[in-house]
Amino acid sequence: MIRAPKDIWLIGIGTGSLSHITLEGVAALRDAALILVPRKGAGKDDLAEVRHQIIAASETRAKVVHFDYPERDPALPYQERVALWHDEIANRWAAALDTAQVEGPVALLVWGDPSLYDSTLRIAARLTPEPNVRVIPGITAIQALTAAHAIPLNTVNGAVHVTTGRRLRTHGLPQGDTTVVMLDGECTFKDLPPDGLHIWWGAYLGTRNQILIHGLLDEVCDEIIQTRSDARAQYGWIMDSYLLRRTSR
């Protein structure tokens, strides 16, 4: 049985900028008794370092406890792979908390926003007894992307579709004026009919390493793929997203 603390606070911290956490999030860090910080393996120290910088800036006195992130089994079907991965993360939370022996609210710092393409809420639901979960939203990757490019998310009276690279590969470009794509490690945009399709792409949004490229897809597709590959090789990880919209030439 996975034992849980009474209260778990999930704090959105944006896409890497220290300014992406809200004042409510800073206050929650100060009030927390313990903060869980994941270690995601070699070459991804920056991910933990950003969390530590935010924790330090908040001037919290909470105890900081680390846990190692498990790897997903690529041999399993996708849904089963993710379910087992979430189970193991929940177990590692529980083991870390059991070792820490701290009473009071437990906080986790979530990249982006806990409610948008993040599994922290699903992992928390695996704990027993079910904890009281408080969500403090942060700046989402979508907000950071459109702000960085200084563009509106939607056209006038236009719909916005948010999807993943996996679904884009399976179902193609959704109907609608604007599509935002997240979690696309395979640059699926390269397989789309490019005519009149404009792309706004960004990586490491809000950080000193931020990269932005935009233009007609058929003109900047290769540049984005090469830039993404070079950045991943340089930093050991990459978080990126992009917006697609039909435009007239």
Salt bridges, closest charged atoms under 4 A:
GLU24 OE2 - ARG134 NH2 3.42
ASP68 OD1 - ARG39 NE 2.92
ASP87 OD1 - ARG126 NE 2.61
GLU88 OE2 - ARG92 NE 2.89
ASP184 OD1 - ARG169 NH1 3.39
GLU186 OE1 - ARG169 NE 3.74
ASP191 OD2 - LYS190 NZ 3.75
ASP195 OD1 - ARG249 NE 3.93
ASP218 OD2 - ARG249 NH2 2.57
ASP240 OD2 - ARG228 NE 2.76
